[in-house]
């Protein structure tokens, strides 16, 4: 969803809206992967969430 918003020019890639969508998406995907014990995917989603958190800290 965030990719579509950025691609259509609705929001900027560096906007807080984009980062919140990325964070919640990473958390949802991570939860789903965790429940299925897909550890490499969990690790990737934790990394992706940390990137979003770092960006949000820089924005605010």
Chimera marker file (.cmm) of the C-alpha trace (Angstrom):
<marker_set name="trace">
<marker id="1" x="0.000" y="0.000" z="0.000" r="1" g="1" b="0" radius="0.5"/>
<marker id="2" x="2.794" y="2.422" z="0.883" r="1" g="1" b="0" radius="0.5"/>
<marker id="3" x="4.517" y="1.673" z="-2.423" r="1" g="1" b="0" radius="0.5"/>
<marker id="4" x="1.318" y="2.468" z="-4.333" r="1" g="1" b="0" radius="0.5"/>
<marker id="5" x="0.874" y="5.772" z="-2.470" r="1" g="1" b="0" radius="0.5"/>
<marker id="6" x="4.446" y="6.834" z="-3.199" r="1" g="1" b="0" radius="0.5"/>
<marker id="7" x="4.286" y="5.690" z="-6.823" r="1" g="1" b="0" radius="0.5"/>
<marker id="8" x="1.093" y="7.666" z="-7.446" r="1" g="1" b="0" radius="0.5"/>
<marker id="9" x="2.498" y="10.783" z="-5.799" r="1" g="1" b="0" radius="0.5"/>
<marker id="10" x="-0.100" y="10.726" z="-3.007" r="1" g="1" b="0" radius="0.5"/>
<marker id="11" x="2.589" y="10.758" z="-0.328" r="1" g="1" b="0" radius="0.5"/>
<marker id="12" x="6.352" y="11.172" z="-0.235" r="1" g="1" b="0" radius="0.5"/>
<marker id="13" x="8.645" y="8.257" z="0.494" r="1" g="1" b="0" radius="0.5"/>
<marker id="14" x="10.024" y="10.151" z="3.463" r="1" g="1" b="0" radius="0.5"/>
<marker id="15" x="6.625" y="11.074" z="4.941" r="1" g="1" b="0" radius="0.5"/>
<marker id="16" x="5.460" y="9.859" z="8.322" r="1" g="1" b="0" radius="0.5"/>
<marker id="17" x="2.369" y="8.283" z="6.703" r="1" g="1" b="0" radius="0.5"/>
<marker id="18" x="4.596" y="6.087" z="4.563" r="1" g="1" b="0" radius="0.5"/>
<marker id="19" x="6.717" y="5.068" z="7.541" r="1" g="1" b="0" radius="0.5"/>
<marker id="20" x="3.680" y="4.226" z="9.703" r="1" g="1" b="0" radius="0.5"/>
<marker id="21" x="2.241" y="2.050" z="6.926" r="1" g="1" b="0" radius="0.5"/>
<marker id="22" x="5.605" y="0.287" z="6.562" r="1" g="1" b="0" radius="0.5"/>
<marker id="23" x="5.862" y="-0.242" z="10.323" r="1" g="1" b="0" radius="0.5"/>
<marker id="24" x="2.381" y="-1.717" z="10.701" r="1" g="1" b="0" radius="0.5"/>
<marker id="25" x="2.886" y="-3.852" z="7.599" r="1" g="1" b="0" radius="0.5"/>
<marker id="26" x="6.150" y="-5.236" z="8.977" r="1" g="1" b="0" radius="0.5"/>
<marker id="27" x="4.497" y="-5.927" z="12.333" r="1" g="1" b="0" radius="0.5"/>
<marker id="28" x="1.540" y="-7.725" z="10.726" r="1" g="1" b="0" radius="0.5"/>
<marker id="29" x="3.751" y="-9.805" z="8.442" r="1" g="1" b="0" radius="0.5"/>
<marker id="30" x="6.100" y="-10.533" z="11.342" r="1" g="1" b="0" radius="0.5"/>
<marker id="31" x="3.239" y="-11.707" z="13.544" r="1" g="1" b="0" radius="0.5"/>
<marker id="32" x="1.958" y="-13.983" z="10.797" r="1" g="1" b="0" radius="0.5"/>
<marker id="33" x="5.445" y="-15.397" z="10.193" r="1" g="1" b="0" radius="0.5"/>
<marker id="34" x="6.014" y="-15.835" z="13.942" r="1" g="1" b="0" radius="0.5"/>
<marker id="35" x="2.797" y="-17.830" z="14.315" r="1" g="1" b="0" radius="0.5"/>
<marker id="36" x="4.009" y="-20.172" z="11.551" r="1" g="1" b="0" radius="0.5"/>
<marker id="37" x="7.578" y="-20.299" z="12.920" r="1" g="1" b="0" radius="0.5"/>
<marker id="38" x="9.120" y="-18.854" z="9.780" r="1" g="1" b="0" radius="0.5"/>
<marker id="39" x="12.171" y="-17.471" z="11.563" r="1" g="1" b="0" radius="0.5"/>
<marker id="40" x="14.004" y="-15.970" z="8.561" r="1" g="1" b="0" radius="0.5"/>
<marker id="41" x="10.869" y="-13.999" z="7.657" r="1" g="1" b="0" radius="0.5"/>
<marker id="42" x="10.475" y="-12.874" z="11.286" r="1" g="1" b="0" radius="0.5"/>
<marker id="43" x="14.077" y="-11.621" z="11.246" r="1" g="1" b="0" radius="0.5"/>
<marker id="44" x="13.496" y="-9.749" z="7.982" r="1" g="1" b="0" radius="0.5"/>
<marker id="45" x="10.319" y="-8.122" z="9.327" r="1" g="1" b="0" radius="0.5"/>
<marker id="46" x="12.078" y="-7.100" z="12.545" r="1" g="1" b="0" radius="0.5"/>
<marker id="47" x="14.744" y="-5.432" z="10.435" r="1" g="1" b="0" radius="0.5"/>
<marker id="48" x="12.110" y="-3.732" z="8.272" r="1" g="1" b="0" radius="0.5"/>
<marker id="49" x="10.259" y="-2.498" z="11.370" r="1" g="1" b="0" radius="0.5"/>
<marker id="50" x="13.508" y="-1.135" z="12.814" r="1" g="1" b="0" radius="0.5"/>
<marker id="51" x="14.147" y="0.817" z="9.601" r="1" g="1" b="0" radius="0.5"/>
<marker id="52" x="10.674" y="2.361" z="9.874" r="1" g="1" b="0" radius="0.5"/>
<marker id="53" x="11.153" y="3.193" z="13.558" r="1" g="1" b="0" radius="0.5"/>
<marker id="54" x="14.502" y="4.862" z="12.827" r="1" g="1" b="0" radius="0.5"/>
<marker id="55" x="12.903" y="6.920" z="10.052" r="1" g="1" b="0" radius="0.5"/>
<marker id="56" x="10.015" y="7.949" z="12.315" r="1" g="1" b="0" radius="0.5"/>
<marker id="57" x="12.453" y="9.073" z="15.011" r="1" g="1" b="0" radius="0.5"/>
<marker id="58" x="14.280" y="11.205" z="12.454" r="1" g="1" b="0" radius="0.5"/>
<marker id="59" x="10.990" y="12.708" z="11.217" r="1" g="1" b="0" radius="0.5"/>
<marker id="60" x="9.793" y="13.636" z="14.700" r="1" g="1" b="0" radius="0.5"/>
<link id1="1" id2="2" r="1" g="1" b="0" radius="0.2"/>
<link id1="2" id2="3" r="1" g="1" b="0" radius="0.2"/>
<link id1="3" id2="4" r="1" g="1" b="0" radius="0.2"/>
<link id1="4" id2="5" r="1" g="1" b="0" radius="0.2"/>
<link id1="5" id2="6" r="1" g="1" b="0" radius="0.2"/>
<link id1="6" id2="7" r="1" g="1" b="0" radius="0.2"/>
<link id1="7" id2="8" r="1" g="1" b="0" radius="0.2"/>
<link id1="8" id2="9" r="1" g="1" b="0" radius="0.2"/>
<link id1="9" id2="10" r="1" g="1" b="0" radius="0.2"/>
<link id1="10" id2="11" r="1" g="1" b="0" radius="0.2"/>
<link id1="11" id2="12" r="1" g="1" b="0" radius="0.2"/>
<link id1="12" id2="13" r="1" g="1" b="0" radius="0.2"/>
<link id1="13" id2="14" r="1" g="1" b="0" radius="0.2"/>
<link id1="14" id2="15" r="1" g="1" b="0" radius="0.2"/>
<link id1="15" id2="16" r="1" g="1" b="0" radius="0.2"/>
<link id1="16" id2="17" r="1" g="1" b="0" radius="0.2"/>
<link id1="17" id2="18" r="1" g="1" b="0" radius="0.2"/>
<link id1="18" id2="19" r="1" g="1" b="0" radius="0.2"/>
<link id1="19" id2="20" r="1" g="1" b="0" radius="0.2"/>
<link id1="20" id2="21" r="1" g="1" b="0" radius="0.2"/>
<link id1="21" id2="22" r="1" g="1" b="0" radius="0.2"/>
<link id1="22" id2="23" r="1" g="1" b="0" radius="0.2"/>
<link id1="23" id2="24" r="1" g="1" b="0" radius="0.2"/>
<link id1="24" id2="25" r="1" g="1" b="0" radius="0.2"/>
<link id1="25" id2="26" r="1" g="1" b="0" radius="0.2"/>
<link id1="26" id2="27" r="1" g="1" b="0" radius="0.2"/>
<link id1="27" id2="28" r="1" g="1" b="0" radius="0.2"/>
<link id1="28" id2="29" r="1" g="1" b="0" radius="0.2"/>
<link id1="29" id2="30" r="1" g="1" b="0" radius="0.2"/>
<link id1="30" id2="31" r="1" g="1" b="0" radius="0.2"/>
<link id1="31" id2="32" r="1" g="1" b="0" radius="0.2"/>
<link id1="32" id2="33" r="1" g="1" b="0" radius="0.2"/>
<link id1="33" id2="34" r="1" g="1" b="0" radius="0.2"/>
<link id1="34" id2="35" r="1" g="1" b="0" radius="0.2"/>
<link id1="35" id2="36" r="1" g="1" b="0" radius="0.2"/>
<link id1="36" id2="37" r="1" g="1" b="0" radius="0.2"/>
<link id1="37" id2="38" r="1" g="1" b="0" radius="0.2"/>
<link id1="38" id2="39" r="1" g="1" b="0" radius="0.2"/>
<link id1="39" id2="40" r="1" g="1" b="0" radius="0.2"/>
<link id1="40" id2="41" r="1" g="1" b="0" radius="0.2"/>
<link id1="41" id2="42" r="1" g="1" b="0" radius="0.2"/>
<link id1="42" id2="43" r="1" g="1" b="0" radius="0.2"/>
<link id1="43" id2="44" r="1" g="1" b="0" radius="0.2"/>
<link id1="44" id2="45" r="1" g="1" b="0" radius="0.2"/>
<link id1="45" id2="46" r="1" g="1" b="0" radius="0.2"/>
<link id1="46" id2="47" r="1" g="1" b="0" radius="0.2"/>
<link id1="47" id2="48" r="1" g="1" b="0" radius="0.2"/>
<link id1="48" id2="49" r="1" g="1" b="0" radius="0.2"/>
<link id1="49" id2="50" r="1" g="1" b="0" radius="0.2"/>
<link id1="50" id2="51" r="1" g="1" b="0" radius="0.2"/>
<link id1="51" id2="52" r="1" g="1" b="0" radius="0.2"/>
<link id1="52" id2="53" r="1" g="1" b="0" radius="0.2"/>
<link id1="53" id2="54" r="1" g="1" b="0" radius="0.2"/>
<link id1="54" id2="55" r="1" g="1" b="0" radius="0.2"/>
<link id1="55" id2="56" r="1" g="1" b="0" radius="0.2"/>
<link id1="56" id2="57" r="1" g="1" b="0" radius="0.2"/>
<link id1="57" id2="58" r="1" g="1" b="0" radius="0.2"/>
<link id1="58" id2="59" r="1" g="1" b="0" radius="0.2"/>
<link id1="59" id2="60" r="1" g="1" b="0" radius="0.2"/>
</marker_set>
